[in-house]
């Protein structure tokens, strides 16, 4: 697949994520809680089945994914420290089927001592971008409004992105 098609698909995914996020913020509390708990159960099940470190920690704690049904059940999960993740990265922290060469792997600044490597794929990046944009739009920012971002210089690209070239943000 060409790079142009991949970028187009990524932009469609961001737009779809943003649409769903904008819509979901007005759902009733009960419906939002049900959605959160459904996603919680899926994440816990995935971690148990695919991430060796979490599988071991669940077994040691005597916790099964089926026991985690609600937000209140989070206290049953074994605590994981930053140092455990660092010591077991990537072998026991990344699911075996994940191709790290197709993921972004930025690191935290390491202000607490040792940097932590974060891993996410294109779909997670697209969702994160939509999540970051939602509060701006929800508070009244328009697509054609100008805005400023104060960030580290290494985040700045030399050329404008497609949406900036057409006048968005």
C-alpha positions as CSV (number, residue, x, y, z in Angstrom):
1,X,0.0,0.0,0.0
2,X,1.4,3.4,-0.9
3,X,2.3,6.0,1.7
4,X,-0.4,8.3,0.4
5,X,-3.1,5.7,1.0
6,X,-1.7,4.9,4.5
7,X,-1.8,8.6,5.4
8,X,-5.4,8.9,4.0
9,X,-6.5,5.9,6.0
10,X,-4.8,7.2,9.1
11,X,-6.6,10.6,8.7
12,X,-10.0,8.8,8.2
13,X,-9.4,6.8,11.4
14,X,-8.5,10.0,13.3
15,X,-11.7,11.7,12.0
16,X,-13.8,8.6,12.9
17,X,-12.3,8.4,16.4
18,X,-12.9,12.1,16.9
19,X,-16.5,11.8,15.7
20,X,-17.1,8.9,18.2
21,X,-15.4,10.8,21.0
22,X,-17.4,14.0,20.4
23,X,-20.6,11.9,20.4
24,X,-19.7,9.8,23.5
25,X,-19.0,12.8,25.8
26,X,-22.8,13.5,26.0
27,X,-23.8,9.9,26.8
28,X,-25.6,9.4,30.2
29,X,-23.3,8.5,33.1
30,X,-24.6,4.9,33.3
31,X,-24.0,4.3,29.6
32,X,-20.4,5.7,29.8
33,X,-19.7,3.5,32.9
34,X,-20.9,0.4,31.0
35,X,-18.7,1.3,28.1
36,X,-15.7,1.9,30.3
37,X,-16.2,-1.4,32.1
38,X,-16.6,-3.3,28.8
39,X,-13.3,-1.9,27.6
40,X,-11.7,-2.6,31.0
41,X,-12.7,-6.3,30.8
42,X,-11.3,-6.4,27.2
43,X,-8.0,-4.8,28.3
44,X,-7.6,-7.1,31.3
45,X,-8.3,-10.2,29.2
46,X,-5.9,-9.1,26.5
47,X,-3.1,-8.4,29.1
48,X,-3.6,-11.8,30.7
49,X,-3.7,-13.7,27.4
50,X,-0.9,-11.8,25.6
51,X,1.5,-10.0,27.9
52,X,3.8,-12.5,29.7
53,X,4.6,-10.1,32.6
54,X,1.0,-9.5,33.4
55,X,0.1,-13.2,33.0
56,X,2.8,-14.1,35.6
57,X,1.6,-11.3,37.9
58,X,-2.0,-12.4,37.7
59,X,-1.1,-16.1,38.4
60,X,1.1,-15.1,41.4
61,X,-1.7,-12.9,42.8
62,X,-4.3,-15.7,42.2
63,X,-6.3,-13.3,40.0
64,X,-8.3,-14.4,36.9
65,X,-9.4,-12.0,34.2
66,X,-13.1,-13.1,34.8
67,X,-12.9,-11.6,38.3
68,X,-12.4,-8.1,36.9
69,X,-15.9,-6.9,35.8
70,X,-16.2,-3.4,37.2
71,X,-14.1,-0.4,38.1
72,X,-14.4,-1.4,41.7
73,X,-12.6,-4.7,40.9
74,X,-9.4,-2.9,39.9
75,X,-8.2,-3.3,43.5
76,X,-7.9,-7.1,42.7
77,X,-5.3,-6.5,40.1
78,X,-1.6,-6.9,41.1
79,X,0.4,-3.7,41.3
80,X,3.0,-3.3,38.6
81,X,6.0,-0.9,39.1
82,X,7.8,1.1,36.5
83,X,11.0,-0.8,37.4
84,X,9.3,-4.1,36.6
85,X,8.3,-2.8,33.2
86,X,11.8,-1.5,32.5
87,X,13.4,-4.8,33.7
88,X,11.2,-6.9,31.5
89,X,11.1,-4.7,28.4
90,X,10.4,-5.8,25.7
91,X,10.4,-9.6,26.0
92,X,7.7,-9.9,28.7
93,X,6.0,-6.5,28.3
94,X,5.2,-6.6,24.5
95,X,2.8,-9.2,23.1
96,X,4.7,-11.7,21.0
97,X,2.7,-10.9,17.8
98,X,3.5,-7.2,17.9
99,X,6.1,-6.1,15.4
100,X,8.1,-3.3,17.2
101,X,9.5,-2.1,13.9
102,X,6.0,-0.9,13.0
103,X,5.5,0.9,16.3
104,X,6.5,4.2,17.7
105,X,8.8,3.8,20.7
106,X,9.3,7.2,22.4
107,X,10.9,7.4,25.8
108,X,9.9,9.5,28.8
109,X,12.4,12.2,29.9
110,X,13.7,10.0,32.7
111,X,13.2,12.8,35.3
112,X,12.7,10.2,38.0
113,X,15.9,8.3,37.2
114,X,15.6,6.0,34.2
115,X,13.5,6.7,31.1
116,X,10.5,4.5,30.3
117,X,10.0,3.3,26.7
118,X,6.4,3.7,25.5
119,X,5.2,1.6,22.6
120,X,2.2,2.3,20.4
121,X,1.0,1.6,16.9
122,X,-0.6,3.7,14.2
123,X,-4.1,3.1,15.4
124,X,-3.2,4.1,19.0
125,X,-1.5,7.2,17.6
126,X,-4.6,8.1,15.6
127,X,-6.8,7.6,18.7
128,X,-4.4,9.7,20.9
129,X,-4.6,12.6,18.3
130,X,-8.4,12.5,18.3
131,X,-8.4,12.4,22.1
132,X,-6.1,15.4,22.3
133,X,-8.3,17.4,19.9
134,X,-11.6,16.7,21.5
135,X,-11.3,19.2,24.5
136,X,-10.3,22.0,22.1
137,X,-13.4,21.5,19.9
138,X,-15.6,20.9,23.0
139,X,-14.6,24.3,24.4
140,X,-15.5,26.2,21.3
141,X,-12.3,26.1,19.2
142,X,-13.3,26.1,15.5
143,X,-11.5,24.2,12.7
144,X,-10.3,27.5,11.1
145,X,-9.2,29.1,14.4
146,X,-5.5,29.7,14.8
147,X,-3.7,28.2,17.8
148,X,-0.3,27.9,19.3
149,X,1.5,24.8,20.6
150,X,4.4,25.2,23.0
151,X,6.5,22.0,22.8
152,X,10.0,20.6,22.6
153,X,11.7,21.6,19.4
154,X,12.2,18.0,18.4
155,X,8.4,17.7,17.9
156,X,8.4,20.4,15.2
157,X,8.3,19.3,11.6
158,X,9.7,21.5,8.9
159,X,6.7,21.2,6.6
160,X,3.1,21.9,7.4
161,X,0.7,18.9,7.6
162,X,-2.2,18.6,5.1
163,X,-4.8,20.1,7.4
164,X,-2.5,23.1,8.1
165,X,-2.1,23.7,4.4
166,X,-5.8,23.9,3.9
167,X,-6.2,26.3,6.9
168,X,-7.3,24.0,9.7
169,X,-5.8,24.7,13.1
